[in-house]
């Protein structure tokens, strides 16, 4: 961190992207995605950066995910902090996993 400070980089300039199947599984479980759809949904959400949120939502709907769940899944993948993730998960039972 001292290097970053020495070149004037702050936490506002840097982001860390969490890429965890465990976190994704918990989020998907919150929105009612069964284990049998997990792999298919993962393939779709892996495309989010390339195809954008609207197309991702459409592909999720095509995979039999409800519109509401699809939108919430995509929104949750756009969270910008651990705090936002904690707020989303809250006291939901999957948070304990």
N, C-alpha and C positions, 0 to 999 in steps of 0.2 A: 504493500500500500504506500510505502514511502516513495517508491518510484513514481507512482501515479500522481501523488501530491507534488513531487518535484517538477513534473511536466504540466501541472495545472489541470489534471483530470480529476473530476469529482464524481461522486455517486450519481449525480444527475446526467453524467456523460456515459455511464457504463450500465449495461443491463446483463442479467444472467437469465438464460432461458433454461427452464427445468424440462428435462426430457426423461420422464420416468413412467414406465408402464404401470407401476404401482399407483402413482398419483392419477394417471389417466383412468385406470380401472376403477378407482374410488369415485371419480367424477362421473363416469359412465353408469356405475351402479346407482349413484344418487338419482340419475334421470331414468332409471328403469331399464337400462340396457342389460339384457341377459348375457350370460357367459357364451351362449351359442352365437351371439351377434358381435362379440367383442372383437374378433380378428377382422371382420368385414368393416366394422366402424373404425378401427385403428387404421386400416388402409385408406379409408376416406379422409380422416382427419389429418393424416400425414401429408395430404395434398393441400391443406389449407393455405400455406404460404404461396403456393404456385397458382391456385385457382381462385382464391379469395373466399370470403365468408358466404356470399350468396350462393355460389355454385356448390360449396361444401354443404350448406343446408339442403340444397336440392338433392344432392347425392345421398345424404342421410335419409331424406324422405323417401327416395327411391329404394332405399334399403329397409323400408318399413319402420323407420324411426318417426315418431310423431313430430309434427311441425314445432310444437312447443319445446320438446326435448332437444330437437336438432338445433334450434336457435340458442337454447341455454348452453348446450355443449360447446357450440362455436364461441359464444360469449365467454365462457369459462376458460377457453384456450387463449383468450386475448388478455387475461389478467396481467397486471404489470408488477405485482409484488406478492410476497409471501403473505403479507397482511390481508390482501384482497382474497387470496386463496383461503386463508383461515376464516375470513368473514363469510365466504361462500359456503364452505363446508360446515362451519359452526359446530353445533352439537350433533350433527347428523351421525348416525351409527357407523357409517363408513369411515369417519374421521378416526375412530379408535383402531382401525385395522392397521 
